[in-house]
Amino acid sequence: MNKDDKTQYAITLLKGKFDEVGRLPKKSDFDSETVCFIKQKLGAWNRALESAGLKQPPEISAKDKSRLKRERRRKLLKQQKKMLSRKNEMEEN
């Protein structure tokens, strides 16, 4: 069995379990060796479900989410700094 066949087999395992249980399969639905095999071929559990077409990938990537969070934080800090300087100016006058 080559690499592509093993990957396809991991996807087949997930889809088969989905059909069997009627919901997204959990790691606990499989024995530990099968979970290890699936994760080895498809990555982290959520990514594996996405690869099998059972779950939609997030609309925004983790990298973009982190970038947006940093931008919001910078903007907030800039506003706080501006408010503090205005407060200090008012106190001086």
Phi and psi in radians as a Rosetta constraint file:
Dihedral C 1 N 2 CA 2 C 2 CIRCULARHARMONIC -1.496 0.35
Dihedral N 2 CA 2 C 2 N 3 CIRCULARHARMONIC 3.121 0.35
Dihedral C 2 N 3 CA 3 C 3 CIRCULARHARMONIC -1.042 0.35
Dihedral N 3 CA 3 C 3 N 4 CIRCULARHARMONIC -0.792 0.35
Dihedral C 3 N 4 CA 4 C 4 CIRCULARHARMONIC -1.127 0.35
Dihedral N 4 CA 4 C 4 N 5 CIRCULARHARMONIC -0.652 0.35
Dihedral C 4 N 5 CA 5 C 5 CIRCULARHARMONIC -1.133 0.35
Dihedral N 5 CA 5 C 5 N 6 CIRCULARHARMONIC -0.705 0.35
Dihedral C 5 N 6 CA 6 C 6 CIRCULARHARMONIC -1.159 0.35
Dihedral N 6 CA 6 C 6 N 7 CIRCULARHARMONIC -0.716 0.35
Dihedral C 6 N 7 CA 7 C 7 CIRCULARHARMONIC -1.094 0.35
Dihedral N 7 CA 7 C 7 N 8 CIRCULARHARMONIC -0.780 0.35
Dihedral C 7 N 8 CA 8 C 8 CIRCULARHARMONIC -1.119 0.35
Dihedral N 8 CA 8 C 8 N 9 CIRCULARHARMONIC -0.649 0.35
Dihedral C 8 N 9 CA 9 C 9 CIRCULARHARMONIC -1.127 0.35
Dihedral N 9 CA 9 C 9 N 10 CIRCULARHARMONIC -0.695 0.35
Dihedral C 9 N 10 CA 10 C 10 CIRCULARHARMONIC -1.084 0.35
Dihedral N 10 CA 10 C 10 N 11 CIRCULARHARMONIC -0.727 0.35
Dihedral C 10 N 11 CA 11 C 11 CIRCULARHARMONIC -1.116 0.35
Dihedral N 11 CA 11 C 11 N 12 CIRCULARHARMONIC -0.739 0.35
Dihedral C 11 N 12 CA 12 C 12 CIRCULARHARMONIC -1.080 0.35
Dihedral N 12 CA 12 C 12 N 13 CIRCULARHARMONIC -0.692 0.35
Dihedral C 12 N 13 CA 13 C 13 CIRCULARHARMONIC -1.052 0.35
Dihedral N 13 CA 13 C 13 N 14 CIRCULARHARMONIC -0.802 0.35
Dihedral C 13 N 14 CA 14 C 14 CIRCULARHARMONIC -1.128 0.35
Dihedral N 14 CA 14 C 14 N 15 CIRCULARHARMONIC -0.802 0.35
Dihedral C 14 N 15 CA 15 C 15 CIRCULARHARMONIC -1.139 0.35
Dihedral N 15 CA 15 C 15 N 16 CIRCULARHARMONIC -0.672 0.35
Dihedral C 15 N 16 CA 16 C 16 CIRCULARHARMONIC -1.096 0.35
Dihedral N 16 CA 16 C 16 N 17 CIRCULARHARMONIC -0.747 0.35
Dihedral C 16 N 17 CA 17 C 17 CIRCULARHARMONIC -1.178 0.35
Dihedral N 17 CA 17 C 17 N 18 CIRCULARHARMONIC -0.643 0.35
Dihedral C 17 N 18 CA 18 C 18 CIRCULARHARMONIC -1.051 0.35
Dihedral N 18 CA 18 C 18 N 19 CIRCULARHARMONIC -0.810 0.35
Dihedral C 18 N 19 CA 19 C 19 CIRCULARHARMONIC -1.124 0.35
Dihedral N 19 CA 19 C 19 N 20 CIRCULARHARMONIC -0.629 0.35
Dihedral C 19 N 20 CA 20 C 20 CIRCULARHARMONIC -1.208 0.35
Dihedral N 20 CA 20 C 20 N 21 CIRCULARHARMONIC -0.815 0.35
Dihedral C 20 N 21 CA 21 C 21 CIRCULARHARMONIC -1.686 0.35
Dihedral N 21 CA 21 C 21 N 22 CIRCULARHARMONIC -0.259 0.35
Dihedral C 21 N 22 CA 22 C 22 CIRCULARHARMONIC 1.286 0.35
Dihedral N 22 CA 22 C 22 N 23 CIRCULARHARMONIC 0.389 0.35
Dihedral C 22 N 23 CA 23 C 23 CIRCULARHARMONIC -2.707 0.35
Dihedral N 23 CA 23 C 23 N 24 CIRCULARHARMONIC 3.054 0.35
Dihedral C 23 N 24 CA 24 C 24 CIRCULARHARMONIC -1.078 0.35
Dihedral N 24 CA 24 C 24 N 25 CIRCULARHARMONIC 2.273 0.35
Dihedral C 24 N 25 CA 25 C 25 CIRCULARHARMONIC -1.194 0.35
Dihedral N 25 CA 25 C 25 N 26 CIRCULARHARMONIC 2.491 0.35
Dihedral C 25 N 26 CA 26 C 26 CIRCULARHARMONIC -1.785 0.35
Dihedral N 26 CA 26 C 26 N 27 CIRCULARHARMONIC 2.813 0.35
Dihedral C 26 N 27 CA 27 C 27 CIRCULARHARMONIC -1.031 0.35
Dihedral N 27 CA 27 C 27 N 28 CIRCULARHARMONIC -0.602 0.35
Dihedral C 27 N 28 CA 28 C 28 CIRCULARHARMONIC -1.202 0.35
Dihedral N 28 CA 28 C 28 N 29 CIRCULARHARMONIC -0.192 0.35
Dihedral C 28 N 29 CA 29 C 29 CIRCULARHARMONIC -1.368 0.35
Dihedral N 29 CA 29 C 29 N 30 CIRCULARHARMONIC -0.188 0.35
Dihedral C 29 N 30 CA 30 C 30 CIRCULARHARMONIC -2.114 0.35
Dihedral N 30 CA 30 C 30 N 31 CIRCULARHARMONIC 2.788 0.35
Dihedral C 30 N 31 CA 31 C 31 CIRCULARHARMONIC -1.325 0.35
Dihedral N 31 CA 31 C 31 N 32 CIRCULARHARMONIC 2.866 0.35
Dihedral C 31 N 32 CA 32 C 32 CIRCULARHARMONIC -1.093 0.35
Dihedral N 32 CA 32 C 32 N 33 CIRCULARHARMONIC -0.605 0.35
Dihedral C 32 N 33 CA 33 C 33 CIRCULARHARMONIC -1.155 0.35
Dihedral N 33 CA 33 C 33 N 34 CIRCULARHARMONIC -0.701 0.35
Dihedral C 33 N 34 CA 34 C 34 CIRCULARHARMONIC -1.183 0.35
Dihedral N 34 CA 34 C 34 N 35 CIRCULARHARMONIC -0.736 0.35
Dihedral C 34 N 35 CA 35 C 35 CIRCULARHARMONIC -1.033 0.35
Dihedral N 35 CA 35 C 35 N 36 CIRCULARHARMONIC -0.788 0.35
Dihedral C 35 N 36 CA 36 C 36 CIRCULARHARMONIC -1.053 0.35
Dihedral N 36 CA 36 C 36 N 37 CIRCULARHARMONIC -0.772 0.35
Dihedral C 36 N 37 CA 37 C 37 CIRCULARHARMONIC -1.083 0.35
Dihedral N 37 CA 37 C 37 N 38 CIRCULARHARMONIC -0.830 0.35
Dihedral C 37 N 38 CA 38 C 38 CIRCULARHARMONIC -1.069 0.35
Dihedral N 38 CA 38 C 38 N 39 CIRCULARHARMONIC -0.813 0.35
Dihedral C 38 N 39 CA 39 C 39 CIRCULARHARMONIC -1.159 0.35
Dihedral N 39 CA 39 C 39 N 40 CIRCULARHARMONIC -0.581 0.35
Dihedral C 39 N 40 CA 40 C 40 CIRCULARHARMONIC -1.151 0.35
Dihedral N 40 CA 40 C 40 N 41 CIRCULARHARMONIC -0.669 0.35
Dihedral C 40 N 41 CA 41 C 41 CIRCULARHARMONIC -1.519 0.35
Dihedral N 41 CA 41 C 41 N 42 CIRCULARHARMONIC -0.540 0.35
Dihedral C 41 N 42 CA 42 C 42 CIRCULARHARMONIC -2.072 0.35
Dihedral N 42 CA 42 C 42 N 43 CIRCULARHARMONIC -0.121 0.35
Dihedral C 42 N 43 CA 43 C 43 CIRCULARHARMONIC 1.660 0.35
Dihedral N 43 CA 43 C 43 N 44 CIRCULARHARMONIC -2.841 0.35
Dihedral C 43 N 44 CA 44 C 44 CIRCULARHARMONIC -0.945 0.35
Dihedral N 44 CA 44 C 44 N 45 CIRCULARHARMONIC 2.727 0.35
Dihedral C 44 N 45 CA 45 C 45 CIRCULARHARMONIC -0.972 0.35
Dihedral N 45 CA 45 C 45 N 46 CIRCULARHARMONIC -0.825 0.35
Dihedral C 45 N 46 CA 46 C 46 CIRCULARHARMONIC -1.097 0.35
Dihedral N 46 CA 46 C 46 N 47 CIRCULARHARMONIC -0.701 0.35
Dihedral C 46 N 47 CA 47 C 47 CIRCULARHARMONIC -1.133 0.35
Dihedral N 47 CA 47 C 47 N 48 CIRCULARHARMONIC -0.622 0.35
Dihedral C 47 N 48 CA 48 C 48 CIRCULARHARMONIC -1.118 0.35
Dihedral N 48 CA 48 C 48 N 49 CIRCULARHARMONIC -0.768 0.35
Dihedral C 48 N 49 CA 49 C 49 CIRCULARHARMONIC -1.106 0.35
Dihedral N 49 CA 49 C 49 N 50 CIRCULARHARMONIC -0.648 0.35
Dihedral C 49 N 50 CA 50 C 50 CIRCULARHARMONIC -1.161 0.35
Dihedral N 50 CA 50 C 50 N 51 CIRCULARHARMONIC -0.751 0.35
Dihedral C 50 N 51 CA 51 C 51 CIRCULARHARMONIC -1.075 0.35
Dihedral N 51 CA 51 C 51 N 52 CIRCULARHARMONIC -0.584 0.35
Dihedral C 51 N 52 CA 52 C 52 CIRCULARHARMONIC -1.419 0.35
Dihedral N 52 CA 52 C 52 N 53 CIRCULARHARMONIC -0.095 0.35
Dihedral C 52 N 53 CA 53 C 53 CIRCULARHARMONIC 1.367 0.35
Dihedral N 53 CA 53 C 53 N 54 CIRCULARHARMONIC 0.321 0.35
Dihedral C 53 N 54 CA 54 C 54 CIRCULARHARMONIC -1.624 0.35
Dihedral N 54 CA 54 C 54 N 55 CIRCULARHARMONIC -0.332 0.35
Dihedral C 54 N 55 CA 55 C 55 CIRCULARHARMONIC -2.410 0.35
Dihedral N 55 CA 55 C 55 N 56 CIRCULARHARMONIC 2.464 0.35
Dihedral C 55 N 56 CA 56 C 56 CIRCULARHARMONIC -1.332 0.35
Dihedral N 56 CA 56 C 56 N 57 CIRCULARHARMONIC 2.397 0.35
Dihedral C 56 N 57 CA 57 C 57 CIRCULARHARMONIC -1.170 0.35
Dihedral N 57 CA 57 C 57 N 58 CIRCULARHARMONIC 2.735 0.35
Dihedral C 57 N 58 CA 58 C 58 CIRCULARHARMONIC -1.061 0.35
Dihedral N 58 CA 58 C 58 N 59 CIRCULARHARMONIC 2.557 0.35
Dihedral C 58 N 59 CA 59 C 59 CIRCULARHARMONIC -1.140 0.35
Dihedral N 59 CA 59 C 59 N 60 CIRCULARHARMONIC -0.538 0.35
Dihedral C 59 N 60 CA 60 C 60 CIRCULARHARMONIC -2.161 0.35
Dihedral N 60 CA 60 C 60 N 61 CIRCULARHARMONIC 2.338 0.35
Dihedral C 60 N 61 CA 61 C 61 CIRCULARHARMONIC -1.226 0.35
Dihedral N 61 CA 61 C 61 N 62 CIRCULARHARMONIC 2.774 0.35
Dihedral C 61 N 62 CA 62 C 62 CIRCULARHARMONIC -1.059 0.35
Dihedral N 62 CA 62 C 62 N 63 CIRCULARHARMONIC -0.643 0.35
Dihedral C 62 N 63 CA 63 C 63 CIRCULARHARMONIC -1.117 0.35
Dihedral N 63 CA 63 C 63 N 64 CIRCULARHARMONIC -0.802 0.35
Dihedral C 63 N 64 CA 64 C 64 CIRCULARHARMONIC -1.181 0.35
Dihedral N 64 CA 64 C 64 N 65 CIRCULARHARMONIC -0.662 0.35
Dihedral C 64 N 65 CA 65 C 65 CIRCULARHARMONIC -1.067 0.35
Dihedral N 65 CA 65 C 65 N 66 CIRCULARHARMONIC -0.738 0.35
Dihedral C 65 N 66 CA 66 C 66 CIRCULARHARMONIC -1.142 0.35
Dihedral N 66 CA 66 C 66 N 67 CIRCULARHARMONIC -0.741 0.35
Dihedral C 66 N 67 CA 67 C 67 CIRCULARHARMONIC -1.077 0.35
Dihedral N 67 CA 67 C 67 N 68 CIRCULARHARMONIC -0.787 0.35
Dihedral C 67 N 68 CA 68 C 68 CIRCULARHARMONIC -1.105 0.35
Dihedral N 68 CA 68 C 68 N 69 CIRCULARHARMONIC -0.664 0.35
Dihedral C 68 N 69 CA 69 C 69 CIRCULARHARMONIC -1.102 0.35
Dihedral N 69 CA 69 C 69 N 70 CIRCULARHARMONIC -0.758 0.35
Dihedral C 69 N 70 CA 70 C 70 CIRCULARHARMONIC -1.095 0.35
Dihedral N 70 CA 70 C 70 N 71 CIRCULARHARMONIC -0.724 0.35
Dihedral C 70 N 71 CA 71 C 71 CIRCULARHARMONIC -1.114 0.35
Dihedral N 71 CA 71 C 71 N 72 CIRCULARHARMONIC -0.731 0.35
Dihedral C 71 N 72 CA 72 C 72 CIRCULARHARMONIC -1.100 0.35
Dihedral N 72 CA 72 C 72 N 73 CIRCULARHARMONIC -0.713 0.35
Dihedral C 72 N 73 CA 73 C 73 CIRCULARHARMONIC -1.117 0.35
Dihedral N 73 CA 73 C 73 N 74 CIRCULARHARMONIC -0.785 0.35
Dihedral C 73 N 74 CA 74 C 74 CIRCULARHARMONIC -1.047 0.35
Dihedral N 74 CA 74 C 74 N 75 CIRCULARHARMONIC -0.761 0.35
Dihedral C 74 N 75 CA 75 C 75 CIRCULARHARMONIC -1.098 0.35
Dihedral N 75 CA 75 C 75 N 76 CIRCULARHARMONIC -0.759 0.35
Dihedral C 75 N 76 CA 76 C 76 CIRCULARHARMONIC -1.083 0.35
Dihedral N 76 CA 76 C 76 N 77 CIRCULARHARMONIC -0.802 0.35
Dihedral C 76 N 77 CA 77 C 77 CIRCULARHARMONIC -1.084 0.35
Dihedral N 77 CA 77 C 77 N 78 CIRCULARHARMONIC -0.665 0.35
Dihedral C 77 N 78 CA 78 C 78 CIRCULARHARMONIC -1.123 0.35
Dihedral N 78 CA 78 C 78 N 79 CIRCULARHARMONIC -0.745 0.35
Dihedral C 78 N 79 CA 79 C 79 CIRCULARHARMONIC -1.124 0.35
Dihedral N 79 CA 79 C 79 N 80 CIRCULARHARMONIC -0.743 0.35
Dihedral C 79 N 80 CA 80 C 80 CIRCULARHARMONIC -1.112 0.35
Dihedral N 80 CA 80 C 80 N 81 CIRCULARHARMONIC -0.701 0.35
Dihedral C 80 N 81 CA 81 C 81 CIRCULARHARMONIC -1.109 0.35
Dihedral N 81 CA 81 C 81 N 82 CIRCULARHARMONIC -0.743 0.35
Dihedral C 81 N 82 CA 82 C 82 CIRCULARHARMONIC -1.107 0.35
Dihedral N 82 CA 82 C 82 N 83 CIRCULARHARMONIC -0.773 0.35
Dihedral C 82 N 83 CA 83 C 83 CIRCULARHARMONIC -1.108 0.35
Dihedral N 83 CA 83 C 83 N 84 CIRCULARHARMONIC -0.701 0.35
Dihedral C 83 N 84 CA 84 C 84 CIRCULARHARMONIC -1.130 0.35
Dihedral N 84 CA 84 C 84 N 85 CIRCULARHARMONIC -0.717 0.35
Dihedral C 84 N 85 CA 85 C 85 CIRCULARHARMONIC -1.181 0.35
Dihedral N 85 CA 85 C 85 N 86 CIRCULARHARMONIC -0.648 0.35
Dihedral C 85 N 86 CA 86 C 86 CIRCULARHARMONIC -1.112 0.35
Dihedral N 86 CA 86 C 86 N 87 CIRCULARHARMONIC -0.732 0.35
Dihedral C 86 N 87 CA 87 C 87 CIRCULARHARMONIC -1.068 0.35
Dihedral N 87 CA 87 C 87 N 88 CIRCULARHARMONIC -0.768 0.35
Dihedral C 87 N 88 CA 88 C 88 CIRCULARHARMONIC -1.107 0.35
Dihedral N 88 CA 88 C 88 N 89 CIRCULARHARMONIC -0.688 0.35
Dihedral C 88 N 89 CA 89 C 89 CIRCULARHARMONIC -1.092 0.35
Dihedral N 89 CA 89 C 89 N 90 CIRCULARHARMONIC -0.745 0.35
Dihedral C 89 N 90 CA 90 C 90 CIRCULARHARMONIC -1.145 0.35
Dihedral N 90 CA 90 C 90 N 91 CIRCULARHARMONIC -0.658 0.35
Dihedral C 90 N 91 CA 91 C 91 CIRCULARHARMONIC -1.190 0.35
Dihedral N 91 CA 91 C 91 N 92 CIRCULARHARMONIC -0.590 0.35
Dihedral C 91 N 92 CA 92 C 92 CIRCULARHARMONIC -1.246 0.35
Dihedral N 92 CA 92 C 92 N 93 CIRCULARHARMONIC -0.530 0.35
